[in-house]
């Protein structure tokens, strides 16, 4: 009997006490500990006020002279210890009881005041940056000409000035173990689907990286499909574009130190829309969107079609043009595939050189270089006249796409389709385009389809996707936003 009881006791699970959460030790701020943390920092300033028994620590290049005189030098230069204690009770002097908070405040441009074993932080930062100016990468003919800058406070103030509503909410996060970059989410409380806010917040909080300095760097860390060539978040430097996305029920995100912001969820067709479309008559806006879609198709397959036709399908060329093409290609020693790859690579080299050089020199390289190299290549027999036209038309068509990131992705995909066309002809073009469509169908953004409103289909959204319908017809917000507050305008009676 005793053995049986002992056996039962051994079989019983042993109750294990839950692990005790190890709380981080809080170190009270002190002058010596703070100076030890900033050893070998030549730009750290330590000033003492002996009469007030007070010490101040700050970074010289992060604070402003006027702010320092107003909140530090003038109040404490010639005061007694009791007078200093009285002045430190003012609201701008915030007491801190954690050494980490004190160090973080100094790194953010604040001054740490140590007085009688108590530390205070006062904000005397003076951020240096350029003033609000027009975006150079997203120019418009009509509409606002202001753009975001590298100052996060300025960017948020621009949004607040445009959307004067108490329903605009913000969430502040921190990214980067070393950089401690501030990231702010902005959304409309009664319009946005809060699941998007929570999902984006969770993804950003799960990032484990040393540093994040730019918006386009952050979006690559939270993509649904990080290996895809296509951009999956709409990034822009235009405040009007971001504000329209917020009002439409999407979430905007700003990164400290970046002159651009992104919105989500995003669809593929948003990259072919421009703020210009809404500042002009709807007929003109619709025509421009159709023109961009045509430009997208020309950029992707026009050079590949030349390679396919001249390699396998001469019967597709009109008879009168065939004679000119044969004569033009008679001196070219390379097959059409090699010829096309060489010219496309040359165009990309000219484009990259024009982008990296100073603006005036870059324009000269792009225009003169393209004309001279093209004419010289034809005369030397390296390429044909018709290929020069095809490559130039494809390059021009790529500039019609408003988003530089989308344009760059399409230009890179074009090389793959040219290669398939040189091997399989027209069938290779069909295979290449089919693979692109299949890939786009599999991409998601924040759990929504990247090909919205085609898959899933939403015919109402077509009024503001392939066309720019008149404002009286755009009564609902996009279906991709998944908002319960769908109505955004009512027709005039």
JOFENDA-V352516 format. One line per field, one symbol per residue. ss: DSSP state (H for helix, E for strand, L for the rest). phi: phi as a letter, one per 20 degrees, with the letter a starting at -180 (. if undefined). Layout:
ss->???
phi->???
//
This chain:
ss->LHHHHHHHHHHLLLLLLLLLLLLLLLLLLLHHHHHHHLLLLLLEEEEEEHHHLEEEEEELLLELHHHHHHHHHHHHLLLLHHHHHHHLLLLLLEEELLHHHHHHHHHLLEEEEEELLEEEEEELELLLLLLLLLLLLLLLLLLLLLLLLLLHHHHHHHHHHHLLLLLEEEEEEEELLLLLEEEEEEEELLLLLHHHHHHHHHHHHLLLLLLLLLHHHHHLLLLLLLLLLLLLLEEELLHHHHHHHHHLLLEEEEELLLLLEEEELLLHHHHHLLLHHHHLLHHHHHHHHHHHHHHHHHHHHHHHHHHHHHHLLHHHLLHHHHHHHHHHHLLLLLLHHHHHHHHHHHHHHHHHHHHHLLHHHHHHHHHHHHHHHHHHHHHHLLLLHHHHHHHHHHHHHHLLLLLHHHHHHHHHHHHHHHHHHHHHLHHHHHHHHHHHHHHHHHLEELLEELLLELLLELHHHHHHLLLLLLHHHLLELLHHHLLLLLELLLLLL
phi->.ffffffffffffefdfffefefffeeffbfffffffdfmdfeedcddcffelccccaefeddeffffffdcfffcfcceffffffffefffeefcccfffffffffenededdblmcdcdcecfcfdafffcffeececedofdebfcfeffffffffffedebfefdccdcccofdflfeccecbefedfeffffffffffffefcbfbcdbffffffecffcfeffefdcedbddffffffffffodddcddfndeccccbfcdffffddcggfeedfffffffffffffffffffecfffffffffeccffeegffffffffffefeeedfgffgffffffffffffffffefggfffffffeffffffffffffenebdfffgffffffffffffffeffffffffffgffffffffedmffffffffffffffffeecclndffegdecffbfffffccecdffffeeedfgfffleeeffdbcffe
//
